[in-house]
Structures are given as structure tokens and as C-alpha cells.
Amino acid sequence: MIEVNNIVKGFGDKIVINDVSAVMEPGKCNLIIGSSGSGKTVFMKCLVGLFTPDRGQIVYQGEDFTSMDDNGKKEIRKQIGMLFQGSALFDSLNVEQNIQFPLDMFTDWSTAEKRKRVNEVLARVNLKDANKKFPAEISGGMKKRVGIARAIVLNPKYLFCDEPNSGLDPQTSLVIDKLIKELTEEYQITTVINTHDMNSVMEIGDKIIYMYQGHKEWEGNNKEIIFSKNQRLNDFIFASEFLRDAKDMRMLEQAGKIENNRNMDDLLK
Ligand SMILES: Nc1ncnc2c1ncn2[C@@H]1O[C@H](COP(=O)(O)OP(=O)(O)OP(=O)(O)O)[C@@H](O)[C@H]1O
């Protein structure tokens, strides 16, 4: 569990994160949404310790990360897996070497133990037999899966994903979302995802935090979001006409004003 208590972060005179609090639970996908420049990346960087908040606390499993010394922070960071935008694989390393990298950095396991673990996570992300391929030889979706395998190879308690669907087609995005959700539930990981992808919001948003100009404007889940009366949130999520129409139909359907002859849940998934 991660608790964020009233964090504030600014650069010079400009306050970029303004008094944001949130609780992120294990086994849940916590999505951070908001328009460009609303502070999502700075918020995530504060959570993982790449930025130090000017005020407030970030508490990992009851321990105040913000006031820890370097050794304490290092211990928490060992429990964090990161999936970077664009996967950030090492081009000169093959798939298994990429995944093995954190094991080389943080464990003193034997080569056989490392190889076994690499093969386990490769199987878990459905990428058997890709061990010897180089990043340039695999598709964007496969790269993401390698990135995910690398992020979970040390059995993290926390997983941070920055725009996991960027550059992927909608179908591959669904596969990646499903994989992240399954892993989150299976290993009870506290997962935090920065995203612009409304499909992801509807599909895997156990908790959704909507950031607006640096503050938390709205919080809820994927069932609640389309019924929200928050005007700024509605302007943001219903920028797409399809979603706006779908929302109107769903409301009419729920109010019994139109027949339920199609499954809007499936459409909105
Ligand atoms: N290192 C920095 N120094 C000064 N200002 C910064 C720094 N990093 C971010 N900012 C500012 O903080 C604000 C929020 O930026 P942030 O990158 O968090 O937005 P975002 O919501 O992630 O946007 P996007 O969706 O485009 O990635 C922006 O105005 C940005 O210019």
C-alpha cells in the first residue's frame, strides 16, 4: 500500500503538484489521468523518489519514504518495478539479457538461478522462445512484454508504468492492459499507471485519479467515472464523441427510457 499525504512540489515559483493525497492499495491498478502538463509525471516521479516533494509524505507500507535516509530509500526502490514509456530496453542486449539485468544488479544468484527466473517471467508474459532475440527484431507489443518481464523479475511489491500503451495499436494495448491487471492481482502488486488511454481507464481502472492543473480534481473507479458530474472530468473523458454517445445511451438505459437490447458494458469495455 502507498499512502500519499498532502504532497506539494514546485519548480521555482510554479507549484506543479498542489496538496495531493491518495491511497493506493495492493492488487489494484491505480490510474493517473489528466491532460498534458497536469502534473502526472511529476507526481509519479515524486512517488518513486526521483523528485523530493517540498511538503507532504509518501508512505510505503506504513513507512515514511520521504524522510528515509539513502539506505532506507534503496530498500524501498528494490521493491519497485518500472515499465518505461517506449519500454527502454537496452538495444545491445538480447531479451534474456535485458530481463536478467536487474538480477545482475541486485542479487548474488548463480547463473542457473538467474536463467531459471528469466525463463519463468518470460513464460508468464507469454514470450517463450524469444530469449535470444534483440529488441530491434521484435514488435512493439513484444518489447512491452519484455519491459514488463524485466519490471517483475525481482518480484516487486509496487509497479509503476508510464504510458504503457504508447505506440501500440488498440488490440495490442488491450493485451498489455490485461497482462498488467492479471499480474497486479496475481502477485498483489500495488500498480500505478500514468495513461492517456481511455480504453485502459474503462478496462483496468480499479482506482482513477484525475489530475487538473496539479491538484486531484476527482477520484473514483471505472464504474463511477462515466456517471461523474464533475464538469472538468467530463470535458476530459468525453472529448471523444463515441464515449459521449455511449454515456448518454447508458444513462437512458439505466433510467429505463430505452430498451436494453445491446450490452453497453461490452461496448464500453
Ligand atoms: N524538471 C522540471 N523543471 C521545471 N518544470 C517542470 C519540470 N518537470 C515538469 N515541469 C513542469 O511541471 C508541469 C507538469 O508536467 P508533467 O510532465 O508532470 O505533466 P504531465 O501531466 O505528465 O504531461 P504529459 O501528459 O504531457 O506527459 C509542466 O508545466 C512542466 O513544464
Ligand as a Chemical Component Dictionary entry (heavy atoms), coordinates in Angstrom:
data_LIG
# 
_chem_comp.id                   LIG 
_chem_comp.type                 NON-POLYMER 
_chem_comp.pdbx_formal_charge   0 
_chem_comp.three_letter_code    LIG 
# 
loop_
_chem_comp_atom.comp_id 
_chem_comp_atom.atom_id 
_chem_comp_atom.alt_atom_id 
_chem_comp_atom.type_symbol 
_chem_comp_atom.charge 
_chem_comp_atom.model_Cartn_x 
_chem_comp_atom.model_Cartn_y 
_chem_comp_atom.model_Cartn_z 
_chem_comp_atom.pdbx_ordinal 
LIG N1  N1  N 0 12.186 19.424 -14.029 1  
LIG C1  C1  C 0 11.247 20.363 -14.193 2  
LIG N2  N2  N 0 11.549 21.665 -14.019 3  
LIG C2  C2  C 0 10.602 22.627 -14.166 4  
LIG N3  N3  N 0 9.322  22.366 -14.504 5  
LIG C3  C3  C 0 8.971  21.094 -14.690 6  
LIG C4  C4  C 0 9.904  20.026 -14.542 7  
LIG N4  N4  N 0 9.254  18.854 -14.788 8  
LIG C5  C5  C 0 7.982  19.202 -15.080 9  
LIG N5  N5  N 0 7.806  20.519 -15.016 10 
LIG C6  C6  C 0 6.540  21.235 -15.264 11 
LIG O1  O1  O 0 5.532  20.642 -14.481 12 
LIG C7  C7  C 0 4.285  20.667 -15.168 13 
LIG C8  C8  C 0 3.682  19.280 -15.150 14 
LIG O2  O2  O 0 4.459  18.455 -16.006 15 
LIG P1  P1  P 0 4.225  16.886 -16.149 16 
LIG O3  O3  O 0 5.338  16.383 -17.023 17 
LIG O4  O4  O 0 4.079  16.247 -14.820 18 
LIG O5  O5  O 0 2.842  16.834 -16.921 19 
LIG P2  P2  P 0 2.090  15.531 -17.458 20 
LIG O6  O6  O 0 0.714  15.592 -16.904 21 
LIG O7  O7  O 0 2.875  14.311 -17.171 22 
LIG O8  O8  O 0 2.051  15.825 -19.013 23 
LIG P3  P3  P 0 2.127  14.795 -20.270 24 
LIG O9  O9  O 0 0.800  14.089 -20.293 25 
LIG O10 O10 O 0 2.303  15.684 -21.437 26 
LIG O11 O11 O 0 3.281  13.866 -20.046 27 
LIG C9  C9  C 0 4.561  21.208 -16.553 28 
LIG O12 O12 O 0 4.178  22.575 -16.566 29 
LIG C10 C10 C 0 6.054  21.070 -16.700 30 
LIG O13 O13 O 0 6.561  22.084 -17.530 31 
# 
loop_
_chem_comp_bond.comp_id 
_chem_comp_bond.atom_id_1 
_chem_comp_bond.atom_id_2 
_chem_comp_bond.value_order 
_chem_comp_bond.pdbx_ordinal 
LIG N1  C1  SING 1  
LIG C1  N2  SING 2  
LIG C1  C4  DOUB 3  
LIG N2  C2  DOUB 4  
LIG C2  N3  SING 5  
LIG N3  C3  DOUB 6  
LIG C3  C4  SING 7  
LIG C3  N5  SING 8  
LIG C4  N4  SING 9  
LIG N4  C5  DOUB 10 
LIG C5  N5  SING 11 
LIG N5  C6  SING 12 
LIG C6  O1  SING 13 
LIG C6  C10 SING 14 
LIG O1  C7  SING 15 
LIG C7  C8  SING 16 
LIG C7  C9  SING 17 
LIG C8  O2  SING 18 
LIG O2  P1  SING 19 
LIG P1  O3  DOUB 20 
LIG P1  O4  SING 21 
LIG P1  O5  SING 22 
LIG O5  P2  SING 23 
LIG P2  O6  DOUB 24 
LIG P2  O7  SING 25 
LIG P2  O8  SING 26 
LIG O8  P3  SING 27 
LIG P3  O9  DOUB 28 
LIG P3  O10 SING 29 
LIG P3  O11 SING 30 
LIG C9  O12 SING 31 
LIG C9  C10 SING 32 
LIG C10 O13 SING 33 
# 
